[in-house]
Amino acid sequence: MKQVTRSWPVSLLLVVLCASAVQAQSVRETARETVPQVQPALSAEAPPPGASLPGRTRTIGWEQLIPAGWDPYKDLKALNLDKLQDNDPKAEEALKKMRKMWDNAPINPLILGESVRLPGYVVPLEDLATGIKEFLLVPYFGACVHSPPPPANQIVHVLLDKPAKNLRLMDVVWVSGPLSVTKTDSHMGVASYRIDAKAVTPYQEKKR
């Protein structure tokens, strides 16, 4: 899947930060490995294939899930990683604080209750013979699987009426349905939002 090269302000939110793996490594080494790597979100410009859903469904991007003025780096900006000493308790405390803040990231109340269409990658929360009935939708490849979870306001918990057998880990899809705020704390990450999916279709970029 082609990655979007557009530089969005929201891309600053789509980085990886882990605050728990300080056992086998020093705090400094852990910090170096988990400090921001920009990952662009999927484009929300292209409409999904097939007929439109009944009613008005609004296509949104991941940046619209974030309230205006929220700064995910507020407590990290003062942390100079180059000057950290091994096992520095201040660094460990700062990383834990960041993870807690990200897991409680604020939502955007202006879009709640809307019927939305959002593109993202599939992170299954179950592996049943009948298929997948719930999964996390994340904005970039590897989130929650190959890298620590993004902020909770960049993860959506998706529920399906019936299990889908054609969904796999890191499939790229459009999810359509009503958006609500329901915090879900799963083994793959914390989600601030929920979509009761009315449709899940393959993602396609606009042809240029």
C-alpha positions in Angstrom: 0.0 0.0 0.0 1.4 3.3 -1.1 2.1 5.7 1.8 0.9 9.3 1.7 3.7 11.8 1.5 1.6 14.9 2.4 2.8 16.5 5.6 -0.1 17.0 7.9 0.0 18.6 11.4 -1.6 15.4 12.7 1.4 13.4 11.5 3.2 14.7 14.6 0.7 12.7 16.7 1.4 9.5 14.8 4.7 8.6 16.4 5.8 5.8 18.6 6.5 6.1 22.3 6.8 3.3 24.8 7.0 3.9 28.6 7.2 0.4 30.0 10.1 -1.5 28.5 12.9 -0.4 30.9 13.8 -3.8 32.3 16.6 -5.1 30.1 17.8 -1.8 28.8 18.8 1.5 30.4 16.3 4.3 30.3 18.4 6.2 27.9 18.5 3.4 25.4 14.8 2.8 25.7 14.1 6.5 25.2 16.3 6.6 22.1 14.5 3.7 20.5 11.0 5.0 21.2 11.2 8.7 20.6 9.2 10.1 17.6 9.3 8.6 14.2 6.8 10.3 11.9 4.3 8.0 10.3 1.9 9.6 7.8 -1.8 8.6 8.1 -3.8 7.2 5.3 -5.4 9.8 2.9 -9.1 10.3 3.4 -9.6 12.0 -0.1 -10.6 9.0 -2.1 -14.2 7.7 -1.8 -14.6 3.9 -1.2 -15.7 1.7 -4.1 -19.3 0.7 -4.5 -22.6 2.5 -3.8 -22.8 5.1 -1.0 -24.5 4.2 2.2 -28.1 5.5 3.0 -28.1 8.8 4.7 -25.3 11.3 4.9 -21.9 9.7 5.7 -19.0 12.1 6.1 -15.5 11.1 5.0 -13.0 12.2 7.6 -9.3 12.0 8.2 -7.4 11.1 11.4 -6.6 14.7 12.2 -10.3 15.4 12.7 -10.3 13.0 15.7 -8.0 15.3 17.6 -9.3 18.4 19.5 -7.8 21.7 18.5 -4.8 22.8 20.6 -3.9 19.4 22.0 -0.1 18.9 22.1 1.1 15.3 22.6 4.6 16.5 23.1 3.9 18.9 25.9 5.8 16.9 28.6 8.5 15.6 26.2 9.8 18.9 24.8 11.8 19.6 28.0 13.4 16.2 28.0 16.9 16.4 26.3 17.6 12.7 25.4 21.2 13.4 24.5 22.0 14.4 28.1 20.2 11.5 29.8 22.2 9.3 32.0 21.6 5.5 32.2 18.8 4.6 34.6 17.9 8.3 35.1 14.7 8.2 37.2 13.6 11.6 35.7 13.6 10.1 32.2 11.7 7.0 33.3 9.1 9.2 35.0 8.8 11.4 31.9 8.2 8.4 29.6 5.6 6.9 31.9 3.9 10.2 32.1 3.8 10.5 28.3 2.3 7.0 28.0 -0.4 7.8 30.5 -1.2 11.0 28.8 -1.4 9.3 25.4 -3.7 6.6 26.8 -6.0 9.3 28.1 -5.7 11.6 25.0 -8.8 13.9 24.7 -11.4 13.4 22.0 -13.0 15.9 19.6 -16.6 16.3 20.7 -17.6 18.1 17.5 -17.7 15.0 15.4 -19.4 12.6 17.9 -22.7 11.1 16.8 -21.9 11.6 13.1 -22.0 8.8 10.5 -18.4 8.8 9.3 -16.1 7.0 6.8 -12.5 6.6 8.0 -9.6 4.8 6.4 -7.1 2.7 8.4 -5.2 -0.5 9.1 -6.9 -3.5 10.8 -5.6 -4.8 14.1 -7.8 -7.8 15.1 -8.8 -8.3 18.7 -9.8 -11.9 18.2 -9.0 -14.8 15.9 -12.1 -16.9 15.6 -13.0 -19.6 13.1 -16.1 -17.6 12.1 -14.0 -14.5 11.4 -13.3 -11.1 12.9 -16.1 -9.3 14.7 -14.1 -6.6 16.4 -10.8 -4.9 15.7 -8.8 -1.7 16.2 -8.5 0.7 13.3 -5.2 2.5 13.3 -3.8 5.3 11.0 -0.5 3.8 9.9 1.1 0.4 9.2 2.5 -1.4 12.3 0.8 0.6 15.0 0.0 -1.5 18.0 1.8 -4.5 16.4 5.3 -3.6 15.3 5.4 -0.5 17.3 3.8 0.8 20.5 0.2 2.2 20.3 -0.3 5.8 19.1 -2.4 8.2 21.3 -5.9 6.8 22.2 -7.5 9.5 20.1 -5.8 7.9 17.1 -7.2 4.5 17.7 -10.8 3.4 16.9 -12.5 0.3 18.2 -14.6 -1.2 15.4 -17.5 -3.6 16.0 -19.2 -5.6 13.3 -22.8 -7.0 13.4 -21.5 -10.2 11.8 -18.0 -11.8 11.8 -16.0 -11.0 8.6 -13.8 -13.8 7.3 -12.0 -11.7 4.7 -10.2 -9.4 7.2 -6.5 -9.9 8.1 -3.9 -8.2 10.2 -2.9 -4.9 8.7 -5.5 -5.0 5.9 -6.2 -1.5 4.7 -9.9 -0.6 4.7 -12.6 2.0 4.9 -14.9 1.7 7.9 -18.3 3.4 7.8 -20.7 3.9 10.7 -21.7 6.1 13.6 -18.8 7.5 15.7 -19.1 7.4 19.4 -16.8 8.0 22.4 -16.2 4.7 24.2 -12.9 4.0 25.8 -11.6 0.5 25.1 -8.5 -0.8 26.9 -7.4 -3.9 25.0 -4.1 -5.9 24.9 -3.3 -4.1 21.7 -3.8 -0.5 22.9 -6.3 2.0 24.3 -9.0 3.4 21.9 -10.9 6.6 22.7 -13.5 6.1 19.9 -15.8 3.4 18.6 -17.5 2.8 15.3 -20.4 0.3 15.0 -19.5 -0.5 11.4 -22.2 -0.5 8.8 -19.7 -1.3 6.1 -16.0 -2.3 5.8 -14.6 -2.0 2.3 -11.1 -2.2 0.8 -9.1 1.0 0.8 -8.3 2.6 -2.5 -6.3 5.8 -3.2 -7.6 8.3 -5.7 -6.2 7.8 -9.1 -4.0 10.7 -10.2 
